[in-house]
């Protein structure tokens, strides 16, 4: 396996980061994950734009120019034999504050650490899209946005990990986090949608959640089909009483949710609107892929 570290590709065994790296010491850094369909990256420009927005938000200057990133991502795929006709790729970009002395001052770190990893995409089991999954309401609350803005995809992921531990202990696919007001936000690595009386609903960004890229596509597809959409402040009761539900992210696309805390949603099977949006996503995916990379 080849991994890009700082300014060159090295073998996995040589891909090491210093114990004095502030990403390791303090979680001071950002990340982004992407996928390919074959050799073509999905929403590449949008993912890179979010990476650079996150960097700007924490005062971190990414030393690699924006225009060079697609080339590096494709080289990473090629070196690792992924992003092919038979194997989609999963890519992770990590940018930390870098190596520096002990202390919180960012000025201690003269240069960021950059890591790019590309490996085979492991999609959820196909059967889950037919049966749907169970999610649970976590007792862990979503970080207060004024303390740690969710639009920064930071390496500070303990909030999500605590909620994920709850899901694992309960035998659930994932956890839904509530915010400081008890409103729905998102799952640990995905955005949440539910349907009531033919209206598509999703928590608003003001509730304290990441503006997911697949979330934006789903909203776009719904509006193109004249499906009523509402972004707002919703309660667990509204989720329990919904007709259908699903979650979204880049790697799993649109995953039906058929129960919450083991209580069936709607008829306990993937809903018609969920299935329609899944077909629309698959059928129009071409427009969300980059042009063939040379």
C-alpha positions as CSV (number, residue, x, y, z in Angstrom):
1,X,0.0,0.0,0.0
2,X,1.3,3.5,-1.0
3,X,0.5,6.4,1.2
4,X,1.2,10.1,0.5
5,X,2.9,11.7,3.5
6,X,3.8,15.4,3.4
7,X,5.4,15.6,0.0
8,X,5.9,12.1,-1.4
9,X,4.4,8.6,-1.6
10,X,5.9,6.0,0.7
11,X,5.1,2.4,1.5
12,X,2.7,1.7,4.3
13,X,5.5,0.6,6.6
14,X,7.3,3.9,6.2
15,X,4.1,6.0,6.6
16,X,4.7,7.4,10.1
17,X,3.8,10.6,11.9
18,X,5.7,12.0,14.8
19,X,4.5,11.7,18.4
20,X,4.9,15.5,18.5
21,X,2.4,16.0,15.8
22,X,-0.4,18.3,17.1
23,X,-3.0,16.2,15.3
24,X,-1.9,13.3,17.6
25,X,-1.4,15.4,20.7
26,X,-4.4,17.6,20.5
27,X,-6.7,16.6,17.6
28,X,-5.6,19.8,15.9
29,X,-6.4,19.2,12.3
30,X,-9.0,18.5,9.6
31,X,-9.9,15.7,7.3
32,X,-12.0,14.8,4.3
33,X,-13.2,11.5,2.8
34,X,-14.0,10.9,-0.8
35,X,-15.0,8.0,-3.0
36,X,-14.8,7.1,-6.7
37,X,-17.1,5.4,-9.0
38,X,-14.7,3.5,-11.2
39,X,-11.9,6.0,-11.9
40,X,-14.0,9.1,-11.5
41,X,-14.2,10.9,-8.1
42,X,-17.6,11.8,-6.7
43,X,-18.2,15.5,-6.0
44,X,-14.4,16.1,-6.0
45,X,-14.5,19.9,-6.1
46,X,-17.1,20.1,-3.4
47,X,-15.1,17.8,-1.1
48,X,-11.9,19.8,-1.7
49,X,-13.7,23.1,-1.2
50,X,-14.9,21.8,2.2
51,X,-11.4,20.7,3.1
52,X,-10.1,24.2,2.4
53,X,-13.0,25.8,4.2
54,X,-12.2,23.7,7.3
55,X,-8.6,24.6,7.1
56,X,-9.4,28.3,6.8
57,X,-11.7,28.1,9.8
58,X,-8.9,26.9,12.1
59,X,-6.2,29.1,10.6
60,X,-4.4,26.3,8.9
61,X,-2.7,26.9,5.5
62,X,-2.6,23.8,3.3
63,X,0.7,24.0,1.5
64,X,-0.4,22.0,-1.6
65,X,-2.2,24.2,-4.1
66,X,-5.8,23.5,-4.7
67,X,-5.3,22.6,-8.4
68,X,-2.8,19.8,-7.6
69,X,-5.1,17.8,-5.4
70,X,-7.0,15.8,-8.1
71,X,-3.7,14.7,-9.5
72,X,-2.5,13.5,-6.1
73,X,-5.8,11.7,-5.4
74,X,-5.7,9.9,-8.8
75,X,-2.0,9.0,-8.3
76,X,-2.9,7.6,-4.9
77,X,-5.7,5.4,-6.5
78,X,-3.4,4.3,-9.3
79,X,-0.6,3.3,-7.0
80,X,-3.0,1.2,-4.9
81,X,-4.9,-0.4,-7.7
82,X,-8.2,1.1,-6.8
83,X,-10.5,3.5,-8.7
84,X,-10.8,0.9,-11.5
85,X,-13.6,-0.6,-13.5
86,X,-13.9,-3.3,-11.0
87,X,-13.0,-1.6,-7.7
88,X,-14.2,1.8,-6.5
89,X,-11.9,3.7,-4.2
90,X,-12.2,5.1,-0.7
91,X,-9.9,8.1,0.0
92,X,-9.0,9.8,3.2
93,X,-7.2,13.2,3.4
94,X,-5.8,14.2,6.7
95,X,-4.2,17.6,7.4
96,X,-2.9,18.2,10.9
97,X,-1.3,21.3,12.4
98,X,2.0,19.5,12.1
99,X,5.0,18.7,14.3
100,X,5.8,21.1,17.1
101,X,6.7,21.5,20.8
102,X,4.3,20.7,23.6
103,X,1.7,23.4,23.9
104,X,-1.5,24.7,22.3
105,X,0.0,27.6,20.3
106,X,-0.4,26.8,16.6
107,X,2.8,28.8,16.0
108,X,4.7,25.9,17.5
109,X,4.1,24.0,14.3
110,X,6.0,25.4,11.3
111,X,4.5,23.1,8.7
112,X,1.3,21.0,8.5
113,X,1.3,17.2,8.1
114,X,-0.5,15.9,5.1
115,X,-1.6,12.3,4.6
116,X,-3.6,10.8,1.7
117,X,-4.7,7.2,1.8
118,X,-6.6,5.3,-0.9
119,X,-8.0,1.8,-0.4
120,X,-10.8,-0.4,-1.7
121,X,-14.3,1.0,-0.9
122,X,-16.1,-1.3,1.4
123,X,-19.8,-0.6,0.8
124,X,-22.5,-1.7,3.2
125,X,-24.0,-5.2,2.6
126,X,-26.5,-5.1,-0.3
127,X,-29.1,-6.7,1.9
128,X,-29.3,-3.7,4.2
129,X,-30.7,-1.6,1.3
130,X,-33.5,-4.1,1.0
131,X,-34.3,-4.5,4.7
132,X,-33.2,-1.1,6.1
133,X,-31.3,-0.6,9.3
134,X,-32.0,0.2,12.9
135,X,-30.7,3.4,14.5
136,X,-30.9,4.5,18.1
137,X,-31.1,7.8,19.9
138,X,-27.9,8.4,21.7
139,X,-27.6,9.9,25.2
140,X,-24.5,11.6,24.0
141,X,-25.4,15.1,22.8
142,X,-24.0,16.8,19.7
143,X,-21.2,19.3,20.4
144,X,-22.5,22.8,21.0
145,X,-21.9,24.6,17.7
146,X,-20.6,27.7,19.4
147,X,-17.9,25.5,21.1
148,X,-16.9,23.5,18.1
149,X,-18.6,24.4,14.8
150,X,-19.8,21.2,13.0
151,X,-18.9,22.7,9.6
152,X,-15.3,22.1,10.5
153,X,-14.4,18.5,9.7
154,X,-11.9,18.4,12.5
155,X,-9.9,15.5,14.0
156,X,-11.8,16.1,17.2
157,X,-14.1,13.1,16.7
158,X,-14.6,11.9,20.3
159,X,-18.2,13.2,20.4
160,X,-19.1,11.0,17.5
161,X,-17.1,8.0,18.9
162,X,-19.0,8.1,22.2
163,X,-22.3,8.0,20.3
164,X,-21.0,5.2,18.1
165,X,-20.1,3.2,21.2
166,X,-23.7,3.5,22.3
167,X,-24.9,2.1,18.9
168,X,-22.5,-0.8,19.0
169,X,-23.6,-1.7,22.6
170,X,-27.2,-1.6,21.5
171,X,-26.7,-3.6,18.4
172,X,-27.8,-0.7,16.2
173,X,-26.4,0.4,12.8
174,X,-25.7,3.9,14.1
175,X,-26.8,6.5,16.6
176,X,-28.8,9.7,16.1
177,X,-27.4,12.6,18.2
178,X,-29.7,15.3,19.7
179,X,-28.5,18.8,20.2
180,X,-28.5,21.0,23.4
181,X,-32.2,21.7,22.9
182,X,-33.2,18.0,22.4
183,X,-33.7,18.4,18.6
184,X,-32.5,15.9,16.0
185,X,-29.1,16.6,14.4
186,X,-27.3,13.8,12.5
187,X,-25.9,10.4,12.9
188,X,-22.2,9.7,13.8
189,X,-21.1,9.8,10.1
190,X,-24.2,10.6,8.2
191,X,-27.1,13.0,7.7
192,X,-30.7,12.2,8.7
193,X,-33.9,12.4,6.7
194,X,-37.4,11.4,7.4
195,X,-40.8,11.5,5.6
196,X,-44.2,12.5,7.0
197,X,-47.3,12.8,4.8
198,X,-45.1,13.0,1.6
199,X,-43.0,15.8,3.0
200,X,-39.2,15.2,3.2
201,X,-37.8,16.6,6.4
202,X,-34.2,17.0,7.6
203,X,-32.7,18.9,10.5
204,X,-31.5,22.4,9.6
205,X,-27.8,23.3,9.8
206,X,-28.7,25.6,12.7
207,X,-29.3,22.6,14.8
208,X,-25.6,21.8,14.8
209,X,-24.7,19.4,12.1
210,X,-22.4,19.0,9.1
211,X,-23.6,20.1,5.7
212,X,-23.1,16.8,4.1
213,X,-22.4,16.7,0.4
214,X,-24.8,13.8,-0.3
215,X,-27.4,15.6,1.9
216,X,-27.2,18.5,-0.5
217,X,-27.7,16.2,-3.5
218,X,-30.7,14.6,-1.9
219,X,-32.3,18.1,-1.3
220,X,-31.5,19.0,-4.9
221,X,-33.1,15.8,-6.3
222,X,-36.2,16.3,-4.1
223,X,-36.7,19.8,-5.3
224,X,-36.3,18.8,-8.9
225,X,-39.1,16.3,-8.4
226,X,-41.3,18.9,-6.6
227,X,-41.2,16.9,-3.4
228,X,-42.0,19.2,-0.5
229,X,-38.9,19.7,1.6
230,X,-38.6,21.2,5.1
231,X,-35.3,21.9,6.9
232,X,-36.1,22.6,10.6
233,X,-36.0,21.8,14.2
234,X,-37.5,18.3,14.8
235,X,-38.0,16.2,17.8
236,X,-37.5,12.5,18.5
237,X,-41.3,12.1,18.6
238,X,-41.6,13.4,15.1
239,X,-39.0,10.8,14.0
240,X,-40.9,8.0,15.7
241,X,-44.1,9.1,14.1
242,X,-42.6,9.4,10.6
243,X,-43.7,7.3,7.6
244,X,-40.1,6.5,6.5
245,X,-36.5,7.4,7.2
246,X,-33.1,7.2,5.7
247,X,-29.5,8.4,6.3
248,X,-26.9,9.6,3.8
249,X,-23.2,9.9,3.3
250,X,-20.7,9.7,0.5
251,X,-19.7,6.1,0.8
252,X,-23.2,4.5,1.5
253,X,-25.3,7.0,-0.6
254,X,-28.9,6.6,0.7
255,X,-29.5,4.0,3.4
256,X,-33.1,3.2,4.4
257,X,-33.8,3.2,8.1
258,X,-36.7,1.0,9.1
259,X,-36.6,1.2,12.9
260,X,-35.5,3.6,15.7
261,X,-34.6,2.1,19.0
262,X,-36.0,-1.2,17.6
263,X,-39.4,0.5,17.0
264,X,-40.5,0.1,13.4
265,X,-40.8,3.3,11.3
266,X,-43.8,3.3,9.0
267,X,-44.4,-0.2,7.8
268,X,-41.0,-1.4,9.0
269,X,-39.6,-1.6,5.5
270,X,-37.9,0.9,3.1
271,X,-40.4,3.6,2.1
272,X,-41.5,4.5,-1.4
273,X,-40.0,8.0,-1.3
274,X,-36.7,6.6,0.0
275,X,-36.6,4.0,-2.8
276,X,-37.5,6.7,-5.4
277,X,-34.7,9.0,-4.2
278,X,-32.2,6.0,-4.3
279,X,-33.2,5.3,-7.9
280,X,-32.9,9.0,-8.8
281,X,-29.5,9.2,-7.2
282,X,-28.2,6.2,-9.0
283,X,-29.8,7.2,-12.3
284,X,-28.4,10.7,-12.3
285,X,-25.0,10.1,-10.6
286,X,-23.1,10.8,-13.8
287,X,-23.6,14.6,-13.3
288,X,-22.0,14.4,-9.9
289,X,-18.8,12.8,-11.1
290,X,-15.7,14.5,-12.4
291,X,-14.8,14.4,-16.0
292,X,-12.4,11.7,-17.1
293,X,-9.1,12.4,-15.5
294,X,-6.1,12.5,-17.9
